[in-house]
């Protein structure tokens, strides 16, 4: 009760990996609400970048620490998801 939760995805984790405030993606799940529970509200927002785009990693000084194409990052995320389900 009285909490606001934001679940960040793997792309934001990749982008912030070399910063002093890296954002970690969390494993989350949906739990069926019981009739005795207070009402919960959810808003889902999916932002799908152009697969031809690039994601860049910067450190706290603004220096580039890495990059990946969006397509390659999504392929890696899909591979990791498939492996985690085995």
Backbone as CSV, one residue per row, in Angstrom:
resi,resn,N_x,N_y,N_z,CA_x,CA_y,CA_z,C_x,C_y,C_z
1,UNK,0.823,-1.208,0.000,0.000,0.000,0.000,0.865,1.269,0.000
2,UNK,0.401,2.275,-0.684,1.048,3.588,-0.726,2.447,3.561,-1.332
3,UNK,2.696,2.672,-2.281,3.986,2.613,-2.947,3.808,2.854,-4.437
4,UNK,4.839,3.401,-5.032,4.890,3.633,-6.468,6.124,2.899,-6.978
5,UNK,5.962,1.968,-7.895,7.067,1.131,-8.363,7.255,1.327,-9.859
6,UNK,8.517,1.492,-10.254,8.862,1.573,-11.671,9.830,0.440,-11.969
7,UNK,9.508,-0.410,-12.933,10.390,-1.498,-13.357,11.083,-1.080,-14.650
8,UNK,12.408,-0.940,-14.572,13.188,-0.555,-15.743,13.636,-1.787,-16.502
9,UNK,13.834,-1.636,-17.786,14.235,-2.760,-18.614,15.734,-2.842,-18.837
10,UNK,16.123,-3.858,-19.575,17.528,-4.139,-19.828,18.223,-3.054,-20.649
11,UNK,17.521,-2.386,-21.554,18.167,-1.351,-22.365,18.666,-0.212,-21.480
12,UNK,17.880,0.212,-20.500,18.314,1.278,-19.593,19.477,0.793,-18.734
13,UNK,19.479,-0.472,-18.372,20.598,-1.053,-17.632,21.867,-0.993,-18.474
14,UNK,21.778,-1.314,-19.746,22.925,-1.274,-20.651,23.461,0.145,-20.789
15,UNK,22.581,1.104,-20.973,22.992,2.490,-21.195,23.687,3.074,-19.969
16,UNK,23.251,2.718,-18.785,23.790,3.314,-17.555,24.859,2.457,-16.872
17,UNK,25.291,1.369,-17.498,26.202,0.413,-16.853,27.497,1.037,-16.347
18,UNK,28.009,2.051,-17.013,29.293,2.646,-16.622,29.141,3.954,-15.861
19,UNK,27.951,4.291,-15.470,27.746,5.523,-14.714,27.859,5.226,-13.228
20,UNK,27.946,6.276,-12.427,28.002,6.060,-10.983,26.614,5.827,-10.404
21,UNK,25.594,5.842,-11.231,24.223,5.565,-10.807,23.559,4.623,-11.802
22,UNK,24.141,3.462,-11.972,23.599,2.494,-12.918,22.194,2.070,-12.495
23,UNK,21.332,1.938,-13.462,19.959,1.504,-13.225,19.894,0.019,-13.542
24,UNK,19.495,-0.770,-12.587,19.404,-2.207,-12.790,18.003,-2.602,-13.227
25,UNK,17.962,-3.490,-14.193,16.675,-4.058,-14.573,16.281,-5.050,-13.485
26,UNK,15.017,-5.108,-13.196,14.547,-6.017,-12.155,13.696,-7.116,-12.771
27,UNK,13.762,-8.266,-12.165,12.851,-9.337,-12.536,11.564,-9.087,-11.782
28,UNK,10.503,-8.970,-12.504,9.236,-8.711,-11.833,8.184,-9.679,-12.351
29,UNK,7.156,-9.822,-11.587,6.084,-10.731,-11.970,4.760,-10.121,-11.539
30,UNK,3.733,-10.571,-12.156,2.395,-10.120,-11.802,1.766,-11.176,-10.920
31,UNK,1.249,-10.765,-9.792,0.589,-11.668,-8.863,-0.908,-11.399,-8.932
32,UNK,-1.680,-12.445,-9.029,-3.130,-12.272,-9.065,-3.607,-11.566,-7.802
33,UNK,-4.474,-10.627,-7.996,-4.990,-9.862,-6.866,-6.103,-10.652,-6.180
34,UNK,-6.045,-10.691,-4.868,-7.069,-11.364,-4.076,-8.245,-10.414,-3.853
35,UNK,-9.412,-10.942,-3.666,-10.597,-10.105,-3.457,-10.491,-9.274,-2.182
36,UNK,-9.641,-9.708,-1.249,-9.478,-8.967,0.007,-8.399,-7.882,-0.082
37,UNK,-7.636,-7.849,-1.205,-6.576,-6.848,-1.376,-7.160,-5.502,-1.786
38,UNK,-6.446,-4.419,-1.431,-6.882,-3.114,-1.935,-6.691,-3.055,-3.453
39,UNK,-7.349,-2.132,-4.089,-7.277,-1.996,-5.540,-5.874,-1.552,-5.957
40,UNK,-5.331,-2.227,-6.983,-4.049,-1.845,-7.559,-4.275,-1.303,-8.957
41,UNK,-3.447,-0.338,-9.330,-3.512,0.214,-10.678,-2.148,0.047,-11.328
42,UNK,-2.126,-0.261,-12.617,-0.874,-0.412,-13.352,-0.958,0.329,-14.666
43,UNK,0.171,0.886,-15.054,0.300,1.517,-16.367,1.540,0.923,-17.007
44,UNK,1.418,0.432,-18.221,2.550,-0.158,-18.921,2.891,0.731,-20.105
45,UNK,4.174,1.010,-20.258,4.636,1.804,-21.388,5.816,1.083,-22.023
46,UNK,5.678,0.692,-23.262,6.763,0.047,-23.990,7.262,1.013,-25.051
47,UNK,8.547,1.291,-25.004,9.156,2.145,-26.013,10.113,1.290,-26.821
48,UNK,9.817,1.089,-28.059,10.653,0.249,-28.914,11.450,1.119,-29.872
49,UNK,12.762,1.215,-29.627,13.577,2.057,-30.511,13.729,1.427,-31.886
50,UNK,14.118,2.233,-32.817,14.394,1.791,-34.167,15.499,0.734,-34.119
51,UNK,15.287,-0.425,-34.703,16.284,-1.495,-34.654,17.569,-1.144,-35.396
52,UNK,17.541,-0.123,-36.239,18.749,0.327,-36.934,19.571,1.289,-36.072
53,UNK,19.050,1.652,-34.897,19.712,2.631,-34.042,20.852,2.046,-33.230
54,UNK,21.523,2.930,-32.497,22.645,2.550,-31.636,22.355,3.013,-30.217
55,UNK,22.838,2.241,-29.245,22.809,2.634,-27.841,24.250,2.858,-27.419
56,UNK,24.494,3.978,-26.738,25.845,4.324,-26.304,25.917,4.309,-24.791
57,UNK,27.044,3.838,-24.253,27.301,3.869,-22.816,28.327,4.961,-22.546
58,UNK,28.055,5.787,-21.517,28.964,6.865,-21.135,29.299,6.730,-19.661
59,UNK,30.506,7.152,-19.282,30.827,7.183,-17.857,30.416,8.540,-17.296
60,UNK,30.719,8.786,-16.030,30.277,10.020,-15.380,30.947,11.253,-15.969
61,UNK,32.085,11.090,-16.652,32.759,12.223,-17.296,32.250,12.451,-18.714
62,UNK,31.351,11.615,-19.159,30.803,11.766,-20.504,31.610,11.060,-21.574
63,UNK,32.583,10.235,-21.169,33.388,9.504,-22.136,32.678,8.214,-22.542
64,UNK,32.748,7.904,-23.827,32.104,6.702,-24.340,32.804,5.474,-23.775
65,UNK,32.029,4.556,-23.194,32.555,3.318,-22.634,32.121,2.089,-23.418
66,UNK,31.178,2.238,-24.282,30.722,1.109,-25.078,29.537,1.496,-25.933
67,UNK,29.202,0.629,-26.842,28.038,0.863,-27.688,27.547,-0.479,-28.210
68,UNK,26.334,-0.466,-28.670,25.742,-1.661,-29.263,24.624,-1.222,-30.184
69,UNK,24.442,-1.957,-31.246,23.263,-1.673,-32.060,22.047,-2.154,-31.276
70,UNK,20.942,-1.518,-31.472,19.707,-1.928,-30.803,19.372,-3.356,-31.191
71,UNK,19.567,-3.690,-32.454,19.264,-5.036,-32.930,20.116,-6.080,-32.197
72,UNK,21.427,-5.812,-32.028,22.306,-6.764,-31.328,21.926,-6.885,-29.856
73,UNK,21.598,-5.766,-29.219,21.208,-5.812,-27.814,19.922,-6.615,-27.636
74,UNK,18.943,-6.397,-28.507,17.698,-7.154,-28.413,17.943,-8.645,-28.641
75,UNK,18.845,-8.993,-29.563,19.171,-10.406,-29.803,19.796,-11.024,-28.554
76,UNK,20.682,-10.290,-27.881,21.297,-10.776,-26.647,20.248,-10.946,-25.544
77,UNK,19.356,-9.977,-25.422,18.304,-10.065,-24.411,17.405,-11.273,-24.668
78,UNK,17.069,-11.510,-25.925,16.234,-12.658,-26.263,16.966,-13.966,-25.944
79,UNK,18.263,-14.032,-26.267,19.057,-15.230,-25.961,19.081,-15.488,-24.456
80,UNK,19.312,-14.440,-23.668,19.345,-14.591,-22.207,17.989,-15.015,-21.654
81,UNK,16.918,-14.487,-22.225,15.574,-14.858,-21.781,15.308,-16.330,-22.067
82,UNK,15.660,-16.785,-23.243,15.449,-18.185,-23.612,16.255,-19.086,-22.683
83,UNK,17.514,-18.723,-22.394,18.350,-19.534,-21.517,17.810,-19.559,-20.088
84,UNK,17.266,-18.449,-19.630,16.754,-18.398,-18.256,15.489,-19.222,-18.078
85,UNK,14.815,-19.541,-19.152,13.587,-20.335,-19.086,13.844,-21.828,-19.156
86,UNK,15.111,-22.207,-19.409,15.444,-23.639,-19.515,15.587,-24.261,-18.168
